[in-house]
Amino acid sequence: REAVTMTNAYASLCIQEYANIRAADLQKFKAVMLQKKQDVFDQVQAMLNKKEELVTPLRSLSPDRDLDRLRAELSHHRDAQEKLLLVNKNLEAKVKRLSAEMASINPNLLAHHREIRELVAEIKTIDKELYKARELFTEKNPKLISLVSRKEALSAKLEAFLKISDISQDDLSQLDSMDKLSSELEKAQAELESSSEELSVLEGEIAEKQTLVDKLTQVLPEYKELNLRASGLLESLKSIDESIANVDYMLLLVKDDLFITEKVVSAVGKSPFRKKYMAVAAFLALSLTGLIAVFIAFVEYILGKVASEQEMRLFPEMRYLGMLPVPKDDSGLEIYGSPVLDFVARYLQSNDDGEMHIVFASSLPGASIAEGFFAAINWNYAMAGKKMLCVDIMSVEECGEDVMPMENSCILSTYDNRTILPITSLKHILPPEMEMLKKDMVMLREQYDLIFFRGRFSLRTDRLLLEQLTVLCDAMLLGAQLMKTPRRAMRALSSFQRETETHVMTLLFKPPSSRYAEEKQS
């Protein structure tokens, strides 16, 4: 009985001591997590302040959307500017023509046209009165004689005035056309002045918007980087909050979070057969075996390589297209007509997202997409009457001085019989380079049905460049190699796809079998 009482009392004491130690450890862990949460929150706040400093002078809440909007407005304004320039050109030509016609008229007629017009009008009025008088009176009628005298006097006065003013009868015939020309000239000059003012206002708006576009283009890469870092920190904050909530839950249950124990009800004497020692030994052996198995599985998960197509199909978001042998040379003859190659070509031409015109092709660690693959795709497209172009992304330093500009292109060039995209840094594409590349893409889309941008970049260190390429391209094509590509690379690619929502396609390349494996198979 004493042994039972002492055992139960000792067990209760151990449970209480364990609860106190566990609670203290949890409190320390919670304090560390709270401090970490505050540090991450301060970093997020600093990034938000930095973003506000970037966009406040530009009066922009969303630089990427504002940039697209301003570019669209600039396009409309430039179209209107071209139309106004054409209108101004036509009006200037019209004013010049009318001015030349006005210059051909006798300047004396222009100076005295009012006096001449009054005399001509009086003569026409007398002619009308004479016409009526001749119907009513004879030639000897005093009124008719008076009208004839008045007309002769006015005609003589007009002839004398024309002679003094050096104006001929031919010049006098231009009197009516002069008024019409003068009216048209005044109207054309007014329209030209109004159009010029409108053009000046429009050019001011274009200059203002272009300045804002340039500033937004300079700010946008840093703004996107801050957004990316802030989103990562917010995810960390969410994870920290979950950890703190778990700690609080464990603090509430710390006294009950133990193995189920039962109180001792009886005690027996020593037994020569020590069963409990055998049970402890068996438990330790099983625990050690399980620990080793878990360790092996963990190492295989972290450091293992892709071993089968089934592993590729575990990532449905990466759209696994099939497995191909690694081409032995640049011709890729061994994969011509392959069902997988035909499926890849059909998928590029028609899928749920429509035909793909621009694709970024790269490879995961341990793998490389050989030139023969692109030659085979080009052959497949050529059989369908379509054209394909491969563009290699290179740094300006790698190219050297042998680079030749591509015809009708802003930035694309030719180097060593290849089409290349020379950029200043392989970490990101500068805004001016991106603008020139977008213009080239408009031209290339009209000439080619499929354009491959090729380059080898890391999902971890070259994140900004890859995000820029995903905006430019319709999809990404990544190659993996059997027993060489790490599984962690597949997980990194899956995470990148979920974050960017990029259309990702993957291929698995099978290396040539060794001679020993072939002999064994035969």
Secondary structure as the mmCIF struct_conf table of DSSP 4:
data_model
#
loop_
_struct_conf.conf_type_id
_struct_conf.id
_struct_conf.beg_label_comp_id
_struct_conf.beg_label_asym_id
_struct_conf.beg_label_seq_id
_struct_conf.end_label_comp_id
_struct_conf.end_label_asym_id
_struct_conf.end_label_seq_id
HELX_RH_AL_P HELX_RH_AL_P1 GLU A 2 VAL A 55
TURN_TY1_P TURN_TY1_P1 THR A 56 ARG A 59
BEND BEND1 LEU A 61 LEU A 61
HELX_RH_AL_P HELX_RH_AL_P2 PRO A 63 ALA A 103
TURN_TY1_P TURN_TY1_P2 SER A 104 SER A 104
BEND BEND2 ILE A 105 ILE A 105
HELX_RH_AL_P HELX_RH_AL_P3 PRO A 107 ALA A 111
BEND BEND3 HIS A 112 HIS A 112
HELX_RH_AL_P HELX_RH_AL_P4 HIS A 113 LEU A 136
BEND BEND4 PHE A 137 PHE A 137
TURN_TY1_P TURN_TY1_P3 GLU A 139 LYS A 140
HELX_RH_AL_P HELX_RH_AL_P5 PRO A 142 ILE A 164
TURN_TY1_P TURN_TY1_P4 SER A 165 ASP A 166
HELX_RH_AL_P HELX_RH_AL_P6 GLN A 169 LEU A 172
TURN_TY1_P TURN_TY1_P5 SER A 173 GLN A 174
HELX_RH_AL_P HELX_RH_AL_P7 LEU A 175 LEU A 252
TURN_TY1_P TURN_TY1_P6 LEU A 253 ASP A 256
BEND BEND5 LEU A 258 LEU A 258
BEND BEND6 PRO A 272 PHE A 273
HELX_RH_AL_P HELX_RH_AL_P8 LYS A 275 LEU A 303
STRN STRN1 LYS A 305 LYS A 305
BEND BEND7 SER A 308 SER A 308
HELX_RH_AL_P HELX_RH_AL_P9 GLU A 309 MET A 312
TURN_TY1_P TURN_TY1_P7 ARG A 313 LEU A 314
HELX_RH_3T_P HELX_RH_3T_P1 PRO A 316 MET A 318
STRN STRN2 TYR A 320 PRO A 325
HELX_LH_PP_P HELX_LH_PP_P1 VAL A 326 PRO A 327
BEND BEND8 LYS A 328 ASP A 329
TURN_TY1_P TURN_TY1_P8 ASP A 330 SER A 331
HELX_RH_3T_P HELX_RH_3T_P2 LEU A 333 ILE A 335
TURN_TY1_P TURN_TY1_P9 TYR A 336 GLY A 337
HELX_RH_AL_P HELX_RH_AL_P10 PRO A 339 GLN A 349
BEND BEND9 SER A 350 ASN A 351
TURN_TY1_P TURN_TY1_P10 ASP A 352 ASP A 353
STRN STRN3 ILE A 358 SER A 363
TURN_TY1_P TURN_TY1_P11 PRO A 365 GLY A 366
HELX_RH_AL_P HELX_RH_AL_P11 GLU A 371 MET A 383
TURN_TY1_P TURN_TY1_P12 ALA A 384 GLY A 385
STRN STRN4 MET A 388 SER A 395
HELX_RH_AL_P HELX_RH_AL_P12 VAL A 396 CYS A 399
TURN_TY1_P TURN_TY1_P13 GLY A 400 GLU A 401
STRN STRN5 MET A 404 PRO A 405
HELX_LH_PP_P HELX_LH_PP_P2 MET A 406 MET A 406
TURN_TY1_P TURN_TY1_P14 GLU A 407 ASN A 408
BEND BEND10 CYS A 410 ILE A 411
STRN STRN6 SER A 413 TYR A 415
TURN_TY1_P TURN_TY1_P15 ASP A 416 ASN A 417
STRN STRN7 ARG A 418 ILE A 423
BEND BEND11 THR A 424 THR A 424
BEND BEND12 LEU A 426 LYS A 427
HELX_RH_AL_P HELX_RH_AL_P13 PRO A 431 GLN A 447
BEND BEND13 ASP A 449 ASP A 449
STRN STRN8 LEU A 450 ARG A 454
TURN_TY1_P TURN_TY1_P16 LEU A 459 THR A 461
BEND BEND14 ASP A 462 ASP A 462
HELX_RH_AL_P HELX_RH_AL_P14 ARG A 463 LEU A 472
BEND BEND15 CYS A 473 ASP A 474
STRN STRN9 ALA A 475 GLN A 481
TURN_TY1_P TURN_TY1_P17 LEU A 482 LYS A 484
BEND BEND16 THR A 485 THR A 485
STRN STRN10 PRO A 486 PRO A 486
HELX_RH_AL_P HELX_RH_AL_P15 ARG A 487 THR A 500
TURN_TY1_P TURN_TY1_P18 GLU A 501 GLU A 501
STRN STRN11 VAL A 504 LYS A 510
HELX_LH_PP_P HELX_LH_PP_P3 PRO A 511 SER A 514
HELX_RH_AL_P HELX_RH_AL_P16 ARG A 515 GLN A 521
#
